[in-house]
Amino acid sequence: MSDESPTSISAQALKAAGDLAQAEDVAVLEQAADAASRHLATTRSSLIERMIYGPKPAIKELLSGVDNMKQSVTSEASSILQAGLSCLQQGEAFGEDEKITSVLRNAVAKEGAYGFTVPTQYGGQGKRYSEFACLMENFAANGLGALSVEISGQLTIGSSALLGYGTEAQKSKYLPVISGGQLIAFALTEVGVGVNAKRVKAYVEDDKENACWRLFAEGECNKLYITSATHGGLMAIVARKGKDSKELALFVTELPEEDIDGEFSFYCQSSNVTAFQQNINSRIHFKNFPIPYEQEILGNGVEVLFYCLRMGRCMLAAQAAGFQRMMAADAVNYAAQREGVGGKVIKHELPRLALAKILGGALTAQALSHLALAQDQNKVDLAGLRDVTKSASAHYLLGSLIACERVMGGRSLDKGSRISDIRATAHAFGIVEGEDDLIRLGMVRDLTKSFTESYMAGLLALLQRANTDKNGRSVAKEKRILKLSLGHFFKSPIRMSNLLLSLVMSAGFWRLLGWITRNSALSLIDRCAQWLPSRLIKRYSSIPSPLKPHLRFAEYQLRQCRWHYFKISAAYQLELTQAQLPLQQLGKRIETLVCIAALCAHASQLDESTQRIALAKIEILRSELEGNSMSVKRMESVRSSVKEVAEDILKEECSLIQSIKAQPFAHPWGE
């Protein structure tokens, strides 16, 4: 992309604000995301965008995730899970180095785990991703989280690149061996630039004489933190086609069985991180490394990454749900036995609140994962939802880890505790596949893109023209006008007067005024309708009574987010390209409201103990939204809902953890 022609409204705004480098990065990333969306052939706009800007989605659409989940229990998944648990019970799942053993891999591979979603014509089982999510969640819930991480990566950002963009020859060659248990990794992250796809420095050069590409990824260009990258394995690697080229490509690479230092060099070593400590995680070096022409995957490397990440984020949420169910089972086991001040730990309100948070976090991640998967299956654009699914699930997982530690104390820190096994991984979930706060910024941009292009583009275009000279170059920083304000008017009265006159005379201004008028009228009607009791509204007839008002609240508040974004845009204008805090806060609010809506819909079709967990989590989320202004009524609602969850736990009627065998805690008393 040239500096003279950024292709998106975000890139244009960044260029007008003088940030040319970021404008170029954003334009390239948005182009890749748009191309991935076209490749997916989505037929409907994003669910969350419609919840904010309309038209309002049907309740049936919100229920599609739980409906899919209830139909996703398969005998094949049960056989795979039992094979894994058998290895775990016999002490054969992890070796002395604490890594996944070949015994465990072979056991689940024999049952078809590594080809679970690969089409049958390529040696896989051809199962749906919602079925896969249930399997990944159950692995994580039962102490096999590392295996969940490995196979999830295998079948999302690994084989998905081949399924989505590979040639028939590539699919026929590689997918059968992947289905049989051959590991495949996806290599984007580099030592020098991290996960900034636009700034990847690894590159290939054309070697026509030997009919291959030569790969160079040396020093700071080494691929780093690459899960499942190992000697003798497969790897999809992102690299430039030429050292100074802007074109990013993707290649499937067969890694040597050992390190090599000769005509070409290659080495693969541990990345030495504590996260994913039971998985293979590597730093990889290439110099003059040959890749045959036929191993190039024909698609822009960043585009393929976006294509694959949608499933990766859904599976991360499924794993987060499983990890939290495991935490809840272990924390409940401890709290029900441990004598504290005045009785068992579980008798007291604060430990009960912690348990409700863990269970609620698990249920939220499960709900988001299956809702996103159902939307993808139905060809709905996942803009916003894929982001909320990842950021919320990772956020609640970390909160649940802290809550578990508060309940179990030192025993959660024991070296033999499975809570300790996942501690660093739980932290890493907030940064893998995108750092959560940056994801929230991107989510707001994606959800508001259509509104901005339709109604705010005129103002931004005027500011852009005001900040460029007659040759189309950005004016000096001190002369830039980033927003129409009284201060700028006194500083540059002539320029500002011309700007205001041009704005009032533009069609875009009147289009925006029309939007404000229409939506003000709709908001007034919407506000008046809030007086009508939820039980009388047909839309919520399939939702249990305790959850009806919360779903209605979430939907109403999401519609109000259109005004929150408009106010932010009007207040900051071009300064919004630098103002991350207001967008992050709006993103967090949207995330919380979507979680409330997803919980209501998901739990509505499940048993009453699960509905009580949903209600407790929703009350906690709403108390967080209210902050310091939380009412006594809200506090009593939180206390009451947490008490009901605790009573289910004490009666052993909490279905979310009934099937999970708790791990005996360290240093049992009485021995």
C-alpha positions as CSV (number, residue, x, y, z in Angstrom):
1,M,0.0,0.0,0.0
2,S,1.3,3.4,-0.8
3,D,1.2,6.3,1.6
4,E,-0.8,8.3,-0.8
5,S,-3.8,5.9,-0.9
6,P,-4.7,4.2,2.4
7,T,-7.7,2.0,1.6
8,S,-9.7,2.0,4.9
9,I,-11.3,4.8,6.9
10,S,-9.1,3.9,9.9
11,A,-6.0,4.1,7.7
12,Q,-7.2,7.4,6.3
13,A,-7.7,8.8,9.8
14,L,-4.2,7.7,10.8
15,K,-2.7,9.3,7.8
16,A,-4.6,12.6,8.4
17,A,-3.2,12.5,12.0
18,G,0.3,12.2,10.6
19,D,0.9,8.5,11.6
20,L,1.9,7.2,8.2
21,A,3.6,4.0,9.5
22,Q,0.6,2.9,11.5
23,A,-1.7,3.9,8.7
24,E,0.1,1.5,6.4
25,D,0.1,-1.3,9.0
26,V,-3.6,-0.9,9.7
27,A,-4.5,-0.8,6.0
28,V,-2.6,-4.0,5.3
29,L,-4.2,-5.8,8.2
30,E,-7.7,-4.7,7.4
31,Q,-7.2,-5.8,3.7
32,A,-6.1,-9.2,4.9
33,A,-9.1,-9.5,7.3
34,D,-11.5,-8.4,4.6
35,A,-10.0,-11.0,2.2
36,A,-10.3,-13.7,4.8
37,S,-14.0,-12.8,5.3
38,R,-14.6,-13.0,1.5
39,H,-12.8,-16.4,1.4
40,L,-15.2,-17.6,4.1
41,A,-18.1,-16.3,2.0
42,T,-20.1,-14.9,4.9
43,T,-23.7,-14.1,4.1
44,R,-24.7,-12.0,7.2
45,S,-23.2,-9.1,9.1
46,S,-21.8,-9.6,12.6
47,L,-24.2,-10.6,15.4
48,I,-22.8,-7.9,17.8
49,E,-22.9,-5.2,15.1
50,R,-26.6,-6.0,14.6
51,M,-27.2,-6.0,18.4
52,I,-25.7,-2.4,18.5
53,Y,-26.9,-0.9,15.2
54,G,-29.7,-3.2,14.2
55,P,-31.6,-5.0,12.9
56,K,-32.1,-6.8,16.1
57,P,-31.2,-10.5,15.8
58,A,-33.9,-13.1,16.6
59,I,-33.6,-14.9,19.9
60,K,-33.3,-18.1,18.0
61,E,-29.9,-16.9,16.7
62,L,-28.7,-16.3,20.3
63,L,-29.8,-19.8,21.2
64,S,-27.9,-21.4,18.2
65,G,-24.8,-22.0,20.2
66,V,-26.3,-24.0,23.0
67,D,-28.5,-25.9,20.6
68,N,-25.3,-26.9,18.7
69,M,-23.5,-27.8,21.9
70,K,-26.3,-30.1,23.0
71,Q,-26.0,-32.0,19.6
72,S,-22.2,-32.3,19.8
73,V,-21.7,-35.3,22.1
74,T,-20.2,-38.0,19.9
75,S,-19.0,-41.6,20.6
76,E,-15.8,-40.8,18.8
77,A,-15.0,-37.9,21.2
78,S,-15.8,-40.1,24.2
79,S,-13.4,-42.8,22.9
80,I,-10.6,-40.2,22.5
81,L,-11.2,-38.8,26.0
82,Q,-11.2,-42.2,27.6
83,A,-7.9,-43.1,25.8
84,G,-6.3,-39.9,27.2
85,L,-7.7,-40.4,30.7
86,S,-6.5,-44.0,30.8
87,C,-2.9,-42.8,30.0
88,L,-3.3,-40.1,32.7
89,Q,-4.5,-42.6,35.3
90,Q,-1.7,-45.0,34.6
91,G,0.9,-42.2,34.9
92,E,1.9,-42.4,31.2
93,A,0.5,-39.1,30.0
94,F,3.5,-36.9,30.9
95,G,7.2,-37.9,31.1
96,E,10.0,-37.0,33.5
97,D,10.5,-33.8,31.6
98,E,6.8,-33.0,32.2
99,K,6.1,-33.0,28.5
100,I,3.4,-34.9,26.6
101,T,4.6,-38.5,26.0
102,S,4.5,-40.4,22.8
103,V,2.4,-43.0,24.7
104,L,-0.4,-40.4,25.1
105,R,-0.1,-39.1,21.6
106,N,-0.2,-42.6,20.1
107,A,-3.2,-43.5,22.3
108,V,-5.4,-40.6,21.2
109,A,-4.1,-40.6,17.6
110,K,-5.2,-44.2,17.3
111,E,-8.8,-43.0,18.2
112,G,-8.6,-40.2,15.6
113,A,-7.9,-37.2,17.8
114,Y,-5.4,-35.5,15.5
115,G,-7.7,-35.7,12.5
116,F,-11.0,-35.0,14.3
117,T,-12.1,-32.2,12.0
118,V,-10.2,-33.2,8.9
119,P,-12.5,-34.4,6.1
120,T,-12.8,-38.1,5.8
121,Q,-11.4,-38.1,2.3
122,Y,-8.1,-37.0,3.8
123,G,-8.1,-39.6,6.6
124,G,-9.9,-37.6,9.2
125,Q,-13.1,-38.0,11.1
126,G,-14.9,-35.1,9.5
127,K,-16.5,-33.8,12.7
128,R,-17.9,-30.4,13.3
129,Y,-15.9,-27.8,15.3
130,S,-18.6,-27.6,17.9
131,E,-18.0,-31.3,18.6
132,F,-14.3,-30.6,18.7
133,A,-14.8,-27.8,21.2
134,C,-16.6,-30.2,23.5
135,L,-13.6,-32.6,23.3
136,M,-11.1,-29.8,23.9
137,E,-13.0,-28.5,26.9
138,N,-13.2,-32.0,28.4
139,F,-9.5,-32.6,27.9
140,A,-8.8,-29.3,29.8
141,A,-11.3,-30.1,32.5
142,N,-9.7,-33.4,33.3
143,G,-6.0,-32.6,33.6
144,L,-5.1,-33.0,29.9
145,G,-5.0,-29.3,29.1
146,A,-1.6,-29.6,27.4
147,L,-3.0,-32.2,25.0
148,S,-5.9,-29.8,24.3
149,V,-3.5,-27.0,23.5
150,E,-1.5,-29.3,21.1
151,I,-4.5,-30.8,19.2
152,S,-6.4,-27.5,19.1
153,G,-3.4,-25.8,17.4
154,Q,-3.1,-28.8,15.1
155,L,-6.6,-28.5,13.8
156,T,-7.1,-24.7,13.8
157,I,-4.1,-22.6,12.8
158,G,-2.3,-25.8,11.6
159,S,-4.4,-27.9,9.2
160,S,-6.9,-25.1,8.6
161,A,-4.4,-23.3,6.5
162,L,-4.2,-26.3,4.2
163,L,-8.0,-26.9,4.2
164,G,-8.7,-23.2,3.4
165,Y,-6.0,-22.4,1.0
166,G,-4.0,-25.5,0.1
167,T,-4.0,-27.1,-3.4
168,E,-5.5,-30.6,-3.8
169,A,-2.0,-32.0,-4.0
170,Q,-1.0,-30.3,-0.8
171,K,-4.1,-31.6,1.0
172,S,-3.7,-35.1,-0.2
173,K,0.0,-35.2,0.8
174,Y,-0.2,-33.6,4.2
175,L,-3.6,-34.0,5.8
176,P,-3.5,-37.8,6.0
177,V,-0.2,-37.7,7.9
178,I,-1.5,-34.8,10.2
179,S,-4.6,-36.9,10.9
180,G,-2.4,-39.8,11.9
181,G,-0.6,-37.7,14.5
182,Q,2.1,-35.9,12.7
183,L,2.6,-32.5,14.4
184,I,2.1,-29.3,12.5
185,A,2.9,-25.8,13.8
186,F,2.1,-22.3,12.5
187,A,5.1,-19.9,12.6
188,L,4.4,-16.2,12.6
189,T,6.0,-14.7,15.8
190,E,9.6,-13.5,15.5
191,V,12.3,-12.5,18.0
192,G,12.5,-9.0,16.7
193,V,8.9,-8.0,15.8
194,G,6.8,-10.3,17.9
195,V,3.3,-11.0,16.4
196,N,3.2,-7.9,14.2
197,A,2.4,-9.7,10.9
198,K,3.0,-6.5,8.9
199,R,6.6,-6.3,10.1
200,V,7.7,-9.9,9.6
201,K,11.3,-10.0,8.5
202,A,11.8,-13.7,7.6
203,Y,12.0,-14.0,3.9
204,V,12.5,-16.3,0.9
205,E,14.6,-15.9,-2.2
206,D,13.9,-17.6,-5.5
207,D,16.3,-20.4,-6.4
208,K,15.3,-21.2,-10.0
209,E,18.2,-23.5,-10.6
210,N,17.0,-25.9,-7.9
211,A,13.2,-25.2,-8.3
212,C,12.8,-24.0,-4.8
213,W,12.6,-21.1,-2.4
214,R,15.4,-20.4,0.0
215,L,14.2,-19.4,3.5
216,F,16.1,-17.0,5.7
217,A,15.1,-16.5,9.3
218,E,18.3,-15.7,11.2
219,G,18.9,-13.9,14.5
220,E,16.1,-11.5,15.2
221,C,14.2,-13.1,12.4
222,N,14.1,-16.5,14.2
223,K,10.6,-17.8,14.6
224,L,9.9,-17.8,18.4
225,Y,7.3,-19.3,20.8
226,I,6.1,-21.7,18.1
227,T,3.9,-24.4,19.7
228,S,4.4,-28.0,18.4
229,A,7.4,-27.0,16.2
230,T,9.7,-30.0,16.5
231,H,12.3,-32.0,14.6
232,G,10.7,-34.1,11.9
233,G,7.4,-32.2,12.2
234,L,5.5,-29.9,9.7
235,M,5.3,-26.2,9.9
236,A,3.4,-23.5,8.1
237,I,5.6,-20.5,8.1
238,V,4.9,-16.8,7.2
239,A,7.7,-15.1,5.3
240,R,8.3,-12.3,2.7
241,K,8.8,-13.1,-0.9
242,G,12.1,-11.2,-1.2
243,K,14.0,-9.5,1.6
244,D,12.6,-6.1,0.8
245,S,9.3,-7.2,-0.6
246,K,6.0,-6.2,1.0
247,E,4.3,-9.4,-0.2
248,L,3.8,-11.9,2.6
249,A,3.4,-15.6,1.7
250,L,2.9,-18.9,3.5
251,F,4.8,-22.1,3.0
252,V,4.3,-25.6,4.4
253,T,7.7,-26.8,5.5
254,E,9.0,-30.3,6.4
255,L,11.4,-29.8,9.3
256,P,14.6,-31.9,9.4
257,E,15.0,-34.7,11.9
258,E,18.0,-33.0,13.5
259,D,19.8,-29.7,13.5
260,I,21.8,-29.0,10.4
261,D,24.8,-26.7,9.7
262,G,26.1,-27.0,6.1
263,E,25.0,-25.7,2.7
264,F,21.9,-24.6,4.6
265,S,21.4,-24.4,8.3
266,F,18.5,-25.2,10.6
267,Y,18.1,-25.5,14.3
268,C,15.1,-26.0,16.6
269,Q,15.5,-25.4,20.3
270,S,13.2,-24.8,23.3
271,S,11.9,-21.2,23.6
272,N,12.5,-21.6,27.3
273,V,9.1,-20.3,28.5
274,T,7.2,-21.4,31.6
275,A,3.8,-21.2,29.8
276,F,2.8,-24.3,27.9
277,Q,5.5,-26.1,29.8
278,Q,4.0,-29.5,29.0
279,N,3.9,-28.7,25.3
280,I,6.7,-28.4,22.7
281,N,7.4,-24.7,22.3
282,S,10.4,-23.7,20.1
283,R,12.7,-21.1,18.7
284,I,13.6,-21.9,15.1
285,H,16.5,-20.8,12.8
286,F,16.7,-21.1,9.1
287,K,19.4,-20.0,6.7
288,N,19.3,-20.8,2.9
289,F,16.8,-23.5,3.8
290,P,15.2,-25.1,0.7
291,I,11.4,-25.2,0.3
292,P,10.2,-26.7,-3.0
293,Y,7.9,-24.4,-5.0
294,E,5.0,-26.8,-4.6
295,Q,5.0,-26.3,-0.9
296,E,3.9,-22.6,-1.1
297,I,0.3,-22.2,0.1
298,L,-1.3,-19.9,-2.4
299,G,-2.6,-17.1,-0.2
300,N,-1.4,-14.0,1.5
301,G,0.2,-15.1,4.8
302,V,-1.7,-12.6,6.9
303,E,-5.0,-13.4,5.2
304,V,-4.5,-17.1,6.0
305,L,-3.7,-16.2,9.6
306,F,-7.0,-14.3,10.0
307,Y,-8.8,-17.1,8.4
308,C,-7.4,-19.6,10.9
309,L,-7.5,-17.4,14.0
310,R,-11.3,-17.4,14.1
311,M,-11.3,-21.1,15.0
312,G,-8.2,-20.7,17.2
313,R,-10.0,-18.2,19.4
314,C,-13.1,-20.4,19.7
315,M,-10.9,-23.3,20.8
316,L,-9.0,-21.1,23.3
317,A,-12.4,-20.3,24.9
318,A,-13.3,-24.0,25.0
319,Q,-10.0,-24.7,26.8
320,A,-10.6,-21.8,29.2
321,A,-14.0,-23.3,30.0
322,G,-12.4,-26.7,30.8
323,F,-9.6,-25.2,32.8
324,Q,-12.1,-23.3,35.0
325,R,-14.3,-26.4,35.5
326,M,-11.1,-28.2,36.7
327,M,-10.3,-25.3,39.1
328,A,-13.8,-25.3,40.4
329,A,-13.8,-29.1,41.1
330,D,-10.5,-28.9,42.9
331,A,-11.4,-25.7,44.9
332,V,-14.8,-27.2,45.9
333,N,-13.1,-30.4,47.0
334,Y,-10.8,-28.4,49.3
335,A,-13.3,-25.9,50.6
336,A,-15.8,-28.7,51.5
337,Q,-13.1,-30.4,53.7
338,R,-11.0,-27.7,55.1
339,E,-11.8,-26.4,58.5
340,G,-11.6,-22.6,58.7
341,V,-12.6,-20.0,61.3
342,G,-16.1,-21.0,62.4
343,G,-16.5,-24.1,60.3
344,K,-15.7,-25.4,56.8
345,V,-14.3,-22.9,54.3
346,I,-17.3,-23.4,52.0
347,K,-19.6,-22.2,54.7
348,H,-18.4,-18.6,54.3
349,E,-19.6,-16.0,51.8
350,L,-16.2,-14.9,50.3
351,P,-15.1,-18.4,49.3
352,R,-18.6,-19.1,47.9
353,L,-18.2,-15.9,45.8
354,A,-14.9,-17.2,44.5
355,L,-16.4,-20.5,43.6
356,A,-19.3,-18.8,41.8
357,K,-16.8,-16.6,39.9
358,I,-14.9,-19.7,38.7
359,L,-18.0,-21.6,37.7
360,G,-19.4,-18.5,36.0
361,G,-16.2,-17.9,34.1
362,A,-16.3,-21.5,32.9
363,L,-19.9,-21.2,31.7
364,T,-19.2,-17.8,30.0
365,A,-16.3,-19.2,28.0
366,Q,-18.4,-22.3,27.0
367,A,-21.3,-20.1,25.9
368,L,-19.1,-17.8,23.9
369,S,-17.2,-20.6,22.2
370,H,-20.3,-22.4,21.0
371,L,-22.2,-19.2,20.0
372,A,-19.2,-18.2,17.8
373,L,-18.9,-21.7,16.3
374,A,-22.6,-21.7,15.5
375,Q,-22.4,-18.3,13.9
376,D,-19.4,-19.4,11.8
377,Q,-21.2,-22.6,10.8
378,N,-24.2,-20.4,9.6
379,K,-21.9,-18.2,7.5
380,V,-22.3,-15.1,9.8
381,D,-19.4,-12.7,10.0
382,L,-17.6,-13.2,13.3
383,A,-16.4,-9.6,13.6
384,G,-16.6,-8.6,17.2
385,L,-17.7,-12.0,18.5
386,R,-14.4,-13.8,17.7
387,D,-12.7,-11.0,19.7
388,V,-15.1,-11.1,22.7
389,T,-14.9,-14.9,22.7
390,K,-11.1,-14.7,23.1
391,S,-10.7,-11.7,25.3
392,A,-13.5,-12.4,27.8
393,S,-12.5,-16.1,28.1
394,A,-8.9,-15.3,28.8
395,H,-9.9,-12.5,31.2
396,Y,-12.2,-14.7,33.3
397,L,-9.7,-17.6,33.2
398,L,-7.1,-15.4,34.9
399,G,-9.7,-14.1,37.4
400,S,-10.7,-17.7,38.2
401,L,-7.1,-18.6,38.8
402,I,-6.8,-15.9,41.4
403,A,-10.2,-16.9,42.9
404,C,-9.0,-20.6,43.1
405,E,-5.8,-19.5,44.8
406,R,-7.8,-17.5,47.4
407,V,-9.9,-20.6,48.2
408,M,-7.1,-23.2,48.3
409,G,-4.3,-21.1,49.5
410,G,-0.8,-22.7,49.5
411,R,-2.1,-26.0,48.2
412,S,-2.9,-24.4,44.8
413,L,0.8,-23.5,44.6
414,D,2.1,-27.0,45.2
415,K,4.4,-28.3,42.5
416,G,2.2,-31.4,42.1
417,S,-1.0,-29.5,41.7
418,R,-2.6,-29.3,38.3
419,I,-3.5,-25.7,39.2
420,S,0.3,-25.1,39.2
421,D,0.6,-26.9,35.8
422,I,-1.7,-24.3,34.1
423,R,-0.8,-21.2,36.0
424,A,1.6,-19.7,33.5
425,T,-0.6,-20.9,30.6
426,A,-3.6,-19.1,32.2
427,H,-1.6,-15.9,32.2
428,A,-0.4,-16.5,28.6
429,F,-4.0,-16.9,27.3
430,G,-4.3,-13.1,27.7
431,I,-1.6,-12.5,25.1
432,V,-1.6,-15.5,22.7
433,E,-3.5,-14.9,19.5
434,G,-3.6,-11.2,20.4
435,E,-3.3,-9.2,23.6
436,D,-6.7,-8.7,25.1
437,D,-6.9,-4.9,25.4
438,L,-5.6,-4.6,21.8
439,I,-8.2,-7.1,20.7
440,R,-10.9,-4.9,22.3
441,L,-9.6,-1.9,20.4
442,G,-9.8,-3.9,17.2
443,M,-13.3,-5.1,18.1
444,V,-14.6,-1.6,18.5
445,R,-13.1,-0.6,15.1
446,D,-14.6,-3.6,13.4
447,L,-18.1,-3.1,14.9
448,T,-18.2,0.6,14.1
449,K,-16.6,0.4,10.7
450,S,-19.9,0.6,8.7
451,F,-21.2,3.5,10.9
452,T,-17.9,5.4,10.6
453,E,-17.7,5.0,6.8
454,S,-21.3,6.0,6.3
455,Y,-21.7,8.9,8.7
456,M,-18.3,10.1,10.1
457,A,-16.2,9.9,6.9
458,G,-17.2,13.4,5.8
459,L,-15.8,15.0,8.9
460,L,-12.6,12.9,8.8
461,A,-12.1,13.7,5.1
462,L,-12.4,17.5,5.8
463,L,-9.8,17.2,8.6
464,Q,-7.6,15.1,6.4
465,R,-7.7,17.8,3.6
466,A,-6.9,20.5,6.3
467,N,-3.9,18.5,7.4
468,T,-2.3,18.0,3.9
469,D,-0.6,20.5,1.7
470,K,-1.2,21.1,-2.0
471,N,1.2,18.2,-2.8
472,G,-0.8,15.8,-0.7
473,R,1.8,15.6,2.1
474,S,1.1,15.9,5.8
475,V,1.6,19.4,7.2
476,A,3.9,20.0,10.1
477,K,2.8,18.5,13.4
478,E,2.2,21.9,15.0
479,K,-0.1,22.9,12.2
480,R,-2.4,19.9,12.3
481,I,-6.0,20.1,13.3
482,L,-7.1,16.9,14.9
483,K,-10.6,18.1,15.9
484,L,-13.0,20.9,15.6
485,S,-12.9,22.7,18.9
486,L,-13.1,26.2,20.4
487,G,-9.4,26.2,21.2
488,H,-8.4,25.5,17.6
489,F,-10.9,28.2,16.5
490,F,-9.1,30.9,18.5
491,K,-5.7,29.5,17.3
492,S,-6.6,29.3,13.6
493,P,-9.9,31.2,13.1
494,I,-9.7,31.4,9.3
495,R,-8.9,27.7,8.8
496,M,-11.5,26.7,11.3
497,S,-14.2,28.9,9.8
498,N,-13.5,27.4,6.4
499,L,-13.6,23.9,7.8
500,L,-17.0,24.5,9.6
501,L,-18.5,26.1,6.5
502,S,-17.3,23.1,4.3
503,L,-18.7,20.7,6.9
504,V,-22.2,22.3,7.0
505,M,-22.2,22.4,3.2
506,S,-21.3,18.7,2.8
507,A,-23.8,15.9,2.2
508,G,-22.1,13.8,4.9
509,F,-23.1,16.4,7.6
510,W,-26.7,16.2,6.7
511,R,-26.6,12.4,6.5
512,L,-25.1,12.3,10.0
513,L,-27.8,14.7,11.2
514,G,-30.4,12.4,9.7
515,W,-28.9,9.4,11.6
516,I,-29.0,11.4,14.9
517,T,-32.6,12.3,14.4
518,R,-33.8,8.8,13.5
519,N,-31.9,7.1,16.2
520,S,-33.0,9.7,18.8
521,A,-36.6,8.9,18.0
522,L,-35.9,5.1,18.2
523,S,-34.1,5.5,21.5
524,L,-37.0,7.4,23.0
525,I,-39.4,4.7,22.0
526,D,-36.9,2.1,23.3
527,R,-36.6,3.9,26.6
528,C,-40.4,4.1,27.0
529,A,-40.7,0.4,26.2
530,Q,-38.5,-0.5,29.2
531,W,-41.5,0.1,31.5
532,L,-43.2,-2.9,30.0
533,P,-42.5,-6.0,32.2
534,S,-40.2,-8.6,30.6
535,R,-42.7,-11.4,31.2
536,L,-45.1,-9.8,28.8
537,I,-42.7,-9.5,25.9
538,K,-43.1,-12.4,23.5
539,R,-39.4,-12.1,22.4
540,Y,-38.3,-13.6,25.7
541,S,-40.9,-16.3,26.0
542,S,-38.2,-19.1,25.7
543,I,-36.0,-17.6,28.4
544,P,-36.5,-18.6,32.1
545,S,-38.0,-15.8,34.3
546,P,-34.9,-15.1,36.4
547,L,-32.9,-14.5,33.2
548,K,-35.4,-12.5,31.1
549,P,-34.7,-9.1,32.6
550,H,-30.9,-9.6,32.3
551,L,-31.1,-10.5,28.6
552,R,-33.3,-7.5,28.0
553,F,-30.9,-5.3,29.9
554,A,-27.9,-6.5,27.9
555,E,-29.7,-5.9,24.6
556,Y,-30.9,-2.5,25.6
557,Q,-27.5,-1.4,26.8
558,L,-25.8,-2.8,23.7
559,R,-28.1,-0.6,21.6
560,Q,-27.0,2.4,23.7
561,C,-23.4,1.7,22.7
562,R,-24.1,3.3,19.4
563,W,-24.4,6.5,21.2
564,H,-21.3,5.9,23.3
565,Y,-19.3,5.5,20.2
566,F,-20.8,8.5,18.5
567,K,-20.0,10.7,21.5
568,I,-16.4,9.4,21.6
569,S,-16.0,10.0,17.9
570,A,-17.5,13.5,18.1
571,A,-15.4,14.4,21.1
572,Y,-12.0,13.1,19.9
573,Q,-12.4,13.1,16.1
574,L,-8.9,12.5,14.6
575,E,-7.5,12.4,18.2
576,L,-9.3,9.0,18.4
577,T,-6.4,7.6,16.4
578,Q,-4.2,8.1,19.5
579,A,-6.9,7.8,22.3
580,Q,-6.8,4.2,23.2
581,L,-8.3,4.5,26.7
582,P,-11.9,5.5,25.7
583,L,-12.0,2.8,23.0
584,Q,-10.7,0.2,25.4
585,Q,-13.3,1.1,28.0
586,L,-16.1,1.0,25.4
587,G,-14.7,-2.4,24.2
588,K,-14.8,-3.7,27.7
589,R,-18.4,-2.6,28.2
590,I,-19.5,-4.2,25.0
591,E,-17.6,-7.4,26.0
592,T,-19.4,-7.5,29.4
593,L,-22.9,-6.9,27.9
594,V,-22.3,-9.6,25.2
595,C,-21.3,-12.0,28.0
596,I,-24.5,-11.3,29.9
597,A,-26.6,-11.9,26.7
598,A,-24.7,-15.1,25.9
599,L,-25.0,-16.4,29.4
600,C,-28.8,-15.8,29.4
601,A,-29.3,-17.6,26.1
602,H,-26.9,-20.5,26.8
603,A,-28.1,-21.3,30.3
604,S,-31.8,-21.0,29.3
605,Q,-31.6,-24.3,27.6
606,L,-29.7,-26.1,30.3
607,D,-30.5,-27.5,33.7
608,E,-31.5,-25.3,36.7
609,S,-28.1,-25.6,38.5
610,T,-26.4,-24.1,35.4
611,Q,-29.0,-21.4,35.2
612,R,-28.2,-20.5,38.8
613,I,-24.5,-20.3,37.9
614,A,-25.4,-18.0,35.0
615,L,-27.5,-15.8,37.3
616,A,-24.7,-15.5,39.8
617,K,-22.2,-14.5,37.2
618,I,-24.6,-12.0,35.6
619,E,-25.2,-10.4,39.0
620,I,-21.4,-10.1,39.5
621,L,-21.0,-8.6,36.1
622,R,-23.8,-6.1,36.6
623,S,-22.3,-5.1,39.9
624,E,-19.0,-4.5,38.2
625,L,-20.8,-2.3,35.6
626,E,-22.3,-0.3,38.4
627,G,-19.0,0.1,40.2
628,N,-19.0,2.4,43.2
629,S,-22.7,3.3,42.6
630,M,-23.8,-0.3,43.2
631,S,-27.1,-0.4,45.0
632,V,-28.0,-2.4,48.1
633,K,-30.5,-4.2,46.0
634,R,-27.8,-5.3,43.6
635,M,-25.6,-6.4,46.5
636,E,-28.4,-8.5,47.9
637,S,-29.0,-10.1,44.5
638,V,-25.3,-11.0,44.3
639,R,-25.4,-12.6,47.8
640,S,-28.6,-14.5,47.1
641,S,-27.5,-15.9,43.8
642,V,-24.1,-16.9,45.2
643,K,-25.8,-18.7,48.1
644,E,-27.9,-20.7,45.6
645,V,-24.8,-21.9,43.7
646,A,-23.2,-22.9,47.0
647,E,-26.2,-24.9,48.0
648,D,-26.1,-26.8,44.7
649,I,-22.4,-27.5,45.3
650,L,-23.1,-28.8,48.8
651,K,-25.9,-31.1,47.5
652,E,-23.6,-32.3,44.7
653,E,-26.1,-31.0,42.2
654,C,-23.8,-28.7,40.2
655,S,-23.9,-30.3,36.8
656,L,-21.0,-28.3,35.4
657,I,-18.5,-30.2,37.6
658,Q,-20.3,-33.4,38.4
659,S,-18.3,-35.4,35.9
660,I,-14.9,-34.1,37.0
661,K,-12.8,-36.1,39.4
662,A,-11.1,-33.7,41.8
663,Q,-7.3,-34.0,42.3
664,P,-6.4,-34.9,45.8
665,F,-4.8,-31.8,47.4
666,A,-1.3,-31.8,48.8
667,H,-0.5,-32.2,52.5
668,P,-3.8,-33.7,53.6
669,W,-4.4,-33.3,57.3
670,G,-4.6,-36.4,59.5
671,E,-1.8,-38.2,57.8
